[in-house]
Amino acid sequence: MVVVGRDSQLQTKLTTFYHDSAAERHSEATVTTKRLEQVFYWQKLQKIVRQYVRECSIYQQNKTENVKLPRLLQPLPIHIAPFIDISMNFIEGLPKSEGKEVILVVVDRFNKYAHLMALFHPYSALTVAKVFMEHVYKLHGMPTTIMSDRDIIFLSQFWKELFKHQGVNLQYSTAYHPQSDGQTEVVNKCIEGYLWCMTRTAPTMGKMVECLRVVVQHQLPHFNKKDVL
């Protein structure tokens, strides 16, 4: 434990490093405080960090606020084993990197392990199926159920027939119960929020790739690092 003392400039530099760096991805005040307290100590550390985060324009503009739902929750089924039940979704509208501008996100609903796979745009159900087979099926086998939104890819006849013959039950989220696909949406939100923060000054996909690799290595240990872009 290193005692910093009353050097306000050093306190600010340390807070900036632990909050703004690529590895820290503009974390919330609680997370930044815990990381600082593992190594440093000074009086009113928590108060200084909270004030710094409140004044961080990048954090305030790009991070989303988590609030409780204003109604009763509807429980989801309890899963019993890894990669038996998975969910998938797309992150679109990204700048091109080697011609690719879409990320396919596949999340195991049991242990939250995730695969991220880059795609060219436009993409088809055949393209997505090939990528799924190469990066997910060959490692974990065929799942029992796949949860997704009602994207045109997931509603296509090819997609339905392919997994029908594999004995996979395709499930779709609805407006009445959108949290069915919530795990994938949370992963998407985490990745998008990180990229918004870390590419604000230079919004290029090249930098996005590097930043995403950093967050996979340091912040999301359940992600499959080999499948990131």
N, C-alpha and C positions, 0 to 999 in steps of 0.2 A: 504494500500500500504506500503510495507516494502522497505526502501532504503538500499541497500547492501553496497554502497560505493565503495572503490577502492581495496577491498580484492579480488585479482585475483583467489586465491584458492577457495574461497566460490562461486565466480561466475562460476567457472568451475564445481564445485560439483552440483550446482543448474541446470546448463545447461545439465550435464550428466544425472541427475535424470529425467528431463523433456523431454529428448530425448531418453534415452536408456531403461527406465523401461518398464515392460510388458504392463502397461496401456497406455503408450505413443507410443509404437511400432515403434520407429525410424522414427518419422514424419519428414516431410520436414522442412526447416528453417522457413518458414512463419508461419506454425502451431505451432512449438515449441516457436517461438517468442511471438505469441499472448497469449499462455498459461502462459508464464513467466510474461508478462506485466500485466496480471490480478492480480498478487500478488506482484511482485518485480519490482524494478527500479534500474538501474545503468547506468552510461554513456556508450555510444557505445554498448548497449545491443544487438541491431540487428546485428551489425558488428561481435561481438563475437560469436553469435549463427550461423551466416552464415559460419564463419570460422570453427567452430566446426563441422558443418554438412558436409562441404567439406572434412574434414579430417577423417570423420567417415567411416572406411573401410566397415563395415557391410551395412551401408546405400548405399554407392556407388556401392557395388557388387550385392545387391539384389533388390533395387528399380528400377523401370522402368521409362523411360523418356517419357513424354507425348508431342507429337508434332502434329502440324496441318496436316491434310491430304493434299497431293499435288495436289488435284483436287477438282472439285465442289462437294458439299455435296448433297445427295439425301434425302429429308426429309422423316421421318417416319410418319405413321398415328397418329393422336392425339387420345388418349384414354379418355373415358368418365367416367369410374367408376372403383373402386378397384376390382381386381381379376376377371375382365372380360377377359382381355388379359394378359397372363403370358408367361414367357420364362423359359426354364430349360436347365441344362447342368450338367456335372460331373467334379469333381476334383479327379483324379486318381493318383496312384503311391505313396500313403502315407504309412508310416510304420503302421503296424497293431496295433490296440487298441481294445482289447476284440474280436479279430478276424476280425474287420472291418478295411478297408483300402481305402474306396471310400466315397466321399461326394456328394450327390445329391443336387444341388442348384436350387431352384425355386424362381423366382423374379416376383413380380407384376409390370407390365410395367406402371401402372398409378401412384402409390405412392412409388415405389422402395422398398416396404416391401419384405423381403426375408425369406424363410425357408431353413434350412440346415439339411440334414438327412444322417446319416451314413449308409453305406451298406457293406455287405460282398462281397468278390470277389472270384469267378466270380458271376455275377448277371444276371438275365434274365428280359425280358419284364414283366413277371408276377410278379416278385419280386418288380420291380420299380413301377408297377401299384398299388400293395398293399400298399407300403409305401406312394405313392401319395394320395391314398384314405384315409389312416389313419391320415396323417399329414396336408394335404391341403384341400381335398374335404370336410372332416367333419367340417372344420372351415369356409370355404368360399363358398362351393358349386362348381358346375362344371363350368369351364370357357367357354367362347365362342371360344377363339382361344388359341393355344399353339404354341409358336415359339421355335424352337430348331435347332441344327445343324443336319447333316446327319449321326448321330451315328447309328450303327446297331440296337440298341434297338428301336430308334424312327422310323426306317424304317421297323421294323418287321411287319408281317401280323397281329399278335395278337394285337399289339399296335394300328395299324390303324383301325382294326375292332372294338376294344373296344371303341375308342373315336368316331368312325363313328356312332355307335348305341346311343351314348350319345349326338350326335349333335354338336360335337366339331370340329372346323376347324383346322387341323394340318398344320402349316406353317414351311418351312425349309429355312435356310439361304443358300446363294450361294456364290461362289467365287467372283462373280461380285458385290455383295452387302453384304459383311460379317458383316457390322455393324447392320444388322437386329437383330442379337442376341447379340448386344453390351452390353446391360445392365447386362446380366448374366456374360459375359466375364469380365466386370469391377469388379463385385463382386468377381469373381474367382481370379482376379489379386490382389485385395485388401487382400483377405484371404491368398493367396499363398505368397505374399510379406511379410505379417506380420509373417507367420509361418517360412519363411526362415530366417528372422531377429532374431526372438525370440528363435529359436531352433538350432541356429548355433553351440553353444558350446556343446549341448546335444541333438542330433537329434533323439529323441524318441517320439513316438506318444502320450505317456502319458503326456509329457510336452506340446505337441501340443494341446491336449484337453484343458488343463488348460489355455494356452495362448489364445486359440480361445474363451473360455468363457469370459476371461477378455476383449478382443476386442469387443465382442458382447455387454457386459454390459457398456463399457465406450466410444466406438468409433462408433459403428453402431447401433444406437437406433432403427432402423426400423427392425432389425432382430428379429425373434421369438426365444427368449432365450430357450424355452422349447424344441425346435427341434434341438439344437446344440449337436450332438454326444451324 
